[in-house]
Amino acid sequence: MDLSNPVLSGLIRKRQELAADLDAAQATLGRVVASLDALDATIRLFSPDLDLDAARVRSARRVGEPKHETTRQVLRVMREAGEAMSHRDISVAIMRSEGRGVEDRKAVEIMCRRVSDCVRRLVRQRIVVTGEATGGVLRWAMACPP
């Protein structure tokens, strides 16, 4: 490899810096996860029946995501579908349109919660109506189809 090219050497140096940042972030993440696990175990000593998931902090918007982006995505997917959809169907469609994999159950679950909250807001605003429940799963549709 010829490192005499200043552009190439600069790019390699930048890659090394980013790799070091990634290693540091992963180490920090590991410490935070270990601390949370220890804290959860301690909380369970005092209250074994407490649902820790119910006490979780509301997730913030993704960095760089404009305000109301989830609403725009939900409405776009529902318009394109032209039929009633479940919150899971909407979530998977959004994730696929963003090029994100749907294999990660936790990511799909987080997206489902975001979509569910969004759809409930849209129902209150009468933009979306509750459709029929198929197999116990509610489906929603646009109040005024395009």
N, C-alpha and C positions, 0 to 999 in steps of 0.2 A: 504494500500500500504506500502510495506516494503522499507523504504529508507535507511536501514542499508547497503545495497549493494552499494559499492562505484561507480561501473560502472553505475548503474541505477540512482543514485543521480547526477552523473556527466552529464549524458545524459539529465536529467530533467533540470538541471541548464543551459546547453547549449541551450535547447529548449526555456527556459525563456528568455535568451539573444537574441535569434533570433526573438522571438515574439516581444520583445521590439524594436529591430532594424526595424522590419516590421511596427510597429506602428509609429515610427519616420519617416520612409520613406513615409508612407501614409499621414502623417501630412504635410510633405514637399511637396509632390505631390499636395495636396489640396491647399496649399498656391501658388504654381506655376500656377496651373490652374486658381485660382482666379485672380492672377496678369495678366495672359494672357488675361482673359476675360475683365478685366478693361482696359488694354492697347488696345485691339481690339475695345472696345466701344469708347475710346478716338480717335483712328485713324479714325473711321467711322464719328466722328463729323467733322473732317477736310476733309475727302474724302469718302463720302457715297458709291461711285461706285467702290472703290478700291477692287480688288479681293485678299483677304488676303491669300487664299490658294495658289495662284500663287507666293506669296512672301515668302513662307515657306522655311525653311532651309532644305537642302537635308539630308535625314535620313542617319545616319551612319550605318556601319555594326553592326550586333548584337555582343555583347561582346562574345569573344571566338570563333567567326565564322572565319574560315580561309579565306584568300583572294581567290576570285574566286569560293567560295562555291556555290553561286547561279548559276553560269555558269555550274558547274558540275551537279547540281541538274536538271537544265533545260535540259541539254543534255541527262541525264539518263532517265528522264521522256519521252522525245521525242523518244529515242531509244526503250524504252519498249512499247510505244504506237504503234509505227510503222505506224502511220497515221498523217495527218495534225491536229494540235491542236490550239485552241485560247489561248491567254495569260491567260485568266481566267481558262481554263481547266488545263493548266500547273500549275498555282498557286495553285489550289485546290488539284491537285495530289501531289505537293510538301508538302503542309501543312498536308495532310492526311498521307503521308509517314513518316513525323516527329512526327505523333501522335497529331498534333495540331487540335483543332476544327475549323470548317469552318463556325460556326454560327456567329462569331464576324465579322460583315461587314467591320469594320475599318481595322482589321488585314488582311482580304482578299484583301481589297483595297490597302494596303501598299505592300503586296506581289505581287499583279498585277502590280504595278508600277515598282517594282524591276525586275520582270520577263520581262516586256515590255522593259525596258532599256537594259536588258541583251540580249533579242532576237534581238533588233535593232543592237546591237554590233555584234552579231553572223551573221546577214544578211550582214553587211558591210564586215565581214571577209569571206563571202561566205560559211559559215559552215551550215547555215540555209537558206532556200529559202521561199519566200512568196507563200503560197498556194492560193487556191480559197477562195473568201469571201462568206460565207454562211449567209444569212440574214443580210448582212452589217457588219459581224464580220470577220476580217482577221484571217486566219489560217496559221500556219507555219509548215514546215516539214524539216527533215534533208536533206541536199543537196545530200549526199551519204548515203542512208539508209544502215544499218548494214547487 
